[in-house]
Amino acid sequence: MALIEVQNLRKEFKRVIPKTGFLSGVRNLWNSNYHTHVAVDDISFQVEEGELLGYIGPNGAGKSTSIKMLTGILVPTAGSVKIAGLTPWKNRREHTQNIGVVFGQKTQLWWDIPVIESFRVLKTIYKIPDDQYLRNLNQFRDLLEIDQFENTPVRQLSLGQRMRADLAASLLHDPKILFLDEPTIGVDVLAKERLRTFIKEINRTRGVTVLLTTHDMQDIEKLCNRMAIIDDGNILYDGSIDDLKSKFGNERTLVIELDDAPYRLNLPGTRVLREEGPRVWLAFNRDQLSASDIMMRVAEHHTIRDLTVEEPEIESIVREIYEGGMSGQKKEEEHVPVLDLQ
Ligand SMILES: Nc1ncnc2c1ncn2[C@@H]1O[C@H](COP(=O)(O)OP(=O)(O)OP(=O)(O)O)[C@@H](O)[C@H]1O
C-alpha cells in the first residue's frame, strides 16, 4: 500500500453573492445567496514512501486546498485520503505526529520568542524524548546553521533564516512525511540552494517522503523525480520529469555561430528565436528535423564556427501546458511554423 493514497478528492467552497444597492452592507449580513466554487474537482494520486513529489500548477489551481486536505486542516466535500493508513481530518492527532508542514508564506513559529524557545514548545507539544530532540537539534545546527540565530526572535530573522528555522521545526518530531508549500519563495539564490540541499539530504538519509508545491521550476528540476501538474482542480500530468520532457518538450534550440552575420538563414521547419552578431538561435521540432540536417543546410551558405544544441527548459514546457493544456497538436502548430527556403 502506498504511503499517501488520494482518491477522487473534491473541495467546494460556498461563496456569498453580494447584494448591491441601498443598505447592501446590512442586507449582506442575512444574505443566503451562494454560489459554489470548485477549488479541487477530482484528484487522485499515490505517493510511495521515500518519494519526492513536485505538486505544481498556476495560481488558483487548487494546490494549497489539496495540501490543506492532506494535512487535515480542511475536510473535503468528497473523496478519500489515506496517509500511513489514517484519514487526516478524522485522525488529526495521530496524523500530526506523522507529518511536518512548512508554509513558505506563513511561519509556524511563535513570532516574538527566540527560535530555540519555539523548538522547546514543540518538544513539549509533540512529546519528543530528550535524546531525539538533541540529536535532531544538533543535526539541524550542522546542516542549517541555525545556531547562528537560534537565540533571535523569529520576527527579527531574514526570510532565508526563517525558512531554515521553519524547516528544522517541522522535522524535530521525526515525521514520515513533509509537506512543503512554497519553501523557497522570496529567498535569494544562495539561500534557495542551501534549502534544496537540506531537503534532498533529509529525503535521502532519513527517507522522509516530501510533497512540494512551488512556482520555481528549479526547485522541481533539482529536487523531484516526479511531478504532478494541477490546473482547475484536476491533475493534467503525473509522471517523471524525463517523460514530460520527452513527451512534450520536442522543441530543441540549435545555437550556431557563423563566420559572418546569419544572412538568408531561413530554413523550413525552423524558427529564428534570437540573433546576436554572428550567432543565431534556431528552434526546431526534433521529431521532424535533426540538428545535422539543419547544420548541412546552413553550411551551404555559411561557414560554421561553433554550434550547440540546447535541451528544452522544463519552465517553458510547463508554461506551454498552463497556456494550452496537454494537446501536443496545438503546441506544434503554434511553435514551429514552416518557413519557405529563400
Ligand atoms: N476558503 C476559501 N473560500 C473560497 N474560495 C477559496 C478558499 N480557499 C481557496 N479558494 C479558491 O479556491 C481556488 C484554489 O485556491 P488554492 O489556494 O488552492 O490555489 P493554489 O493552487 O494554491 O494557488 P496559488 O499558487 O496562488 O497559491 C481559488 O480560486 C481560490 O480563490
Ligand as a Chemical Component Dictionary entry (heavy atoms), coordinates in Angstrom:
data_LIG
# 
_chem_comp.id                   LIG 
_chem_comp.type                 NON-POLYMER 
_chem_comp.pdbx_formal_charge   0 
_chem_comp.three_letter_code    LIG 
# 
loop_
_chem_comp_atom.comp_id 
_chem_comp_atom.atom_id 
_chem_comp_atom.alt_atom_id 
_chem_comp_atom.type_symbol 
_chem_comp_atom.charge 
_chem_comp_atom.model_Cartn_x 
_chem_comp_atom.model_Cartn_y 
_chem_comp_atom.model_Cartn_z 
_chem_comp_atom.pdbx_ordinal 
LIG N1  N1  N 0 -11.604 29.497 1.886  1  
LIG C1  C1  C 0 -11.917 29.693 0.615  2  
LIG N2  N2  N 0 -13.140 30.146 0.263  3  
LIG C2  C2  C 0 -13.485 30.326 -1.016 4  
LIG N3  N3  N 0 -12.661 30.057 -2.068 5  
LIG C3  C3  C 0 -11.425 29.616 -1.773 6  
LIG C4  C4  C 0 -10.975 29.406 -0.421 7  
LIG N4  N4  N 0 -9.692  28.942 -0.461 8  
LIG C5  C5  C 0 -9.351  28.872 -1.757 9  
LIG N5  N5  N 0 -10.378 29.266 -2.551 10 
LIG C6  C6  C 0 -10.388 29.314 -4.016 11 
LIG O1  O1  O 0 -10.062 28.020 -4.487 12 
LIG C7  C7  C 0 -9.236  28.101 -5.642 13 
LIG C8  C8  C 0 -7.958  27.322 -5.388 14 
LIG O2  O2  O 0 -7.186  28.010 -4.411 15 
LIG P1  P1  P 0 -5.787  27.479 -3.874 16 
LIG O3  O3  O 0 -5.356  28.412 -2.789 17 
LIG O4  O4  O 0 -5.914  26.035 -3.539 18 
LIG O5  O5  O 0 -4.880  27.651 -5.171 19 
LIG P2  P2  P 0 -3.296  27.461 -5.340 20 
LIG O6  O6  O 0 -3.100  26.497 -6.455 21 
LIG O7  O7  O 0 -2.682  27.113 -4.020 22 
LIG O8  O8  O 0 -2.869  28.919 -5.803 23 
LIG P3  P3  P 0 -1.516  29.767 -5.509 24 
LIG O9  O9  O 0 -0.441  29.209 -6.396 25 
LIG O10 O10 O 0 -1.914  31.144 -5.928 26 
LIG O11 O11 O 0 -1.213  29.645 -4.038 27 
LIG C9  C9  C 0 -9.016  29.579 -5.903 28 
LIG O12 O12 O 0 -9.944  30.003 -6.887 29 
LIG C10 C10 C 0 -9.323  30.240 -4.570 30 
LIG O13 O13 O 0 -9.827  31.542 -4.749 31 
# 
loop_
_chem_comp_bond.comp_id 
_chem_comp_bond.atom_id_1 
_chem_comp_bond.atom_id_2 
_chem_comp_bond.value_order 
_chem_comp_bond.pdbx_ordinal 
LIG N1  C1  SING 1  
LIG C1  N2  SING 2  
LIG C1  C4  DOUB 3  
LIG N2  C2  DOUB 4  
LIG C2  N3  SING 5  
LIG N3  C3  DOUB 6  
LIG C3  C4  SING 7  
LIG C3  N5  SING 8  
LIG C4  N4  SING 9  
LIG N4  C5  DOUB 10 
LIG C5  N5  SING 11 
LIG N5  C6  SING 12 
LIG C6  O1  SING 13 
LIG C6  C10 SING 14 
LIG O1  C7  SING 15 
LIG C7  C8  SING 16 
LIG C7  C9  SING 17 
LIG C8  O2  SING 18 
LIG O2  P1  SING 19 
LIG P1  O3  DOUB 20 
LIG P1  O4  SING 21 
LIG P1  O5  SING 22 
LIG O5  P2  SING 23 
LIG P2  O6  DOUB 24 
LIG P2  O7  SING 25 
LIG P2  O8  SING 26 
LIG O8  P3  SING 27 
LIG P3  O9  DOUB 28 
LIG P3  O10 SING 29 
LIG P3  O11 SING 30 
LIG C9  O12 SING 31 
LIG C9  C10 SING 32 
LIG C10 O13 SING 33 
# 
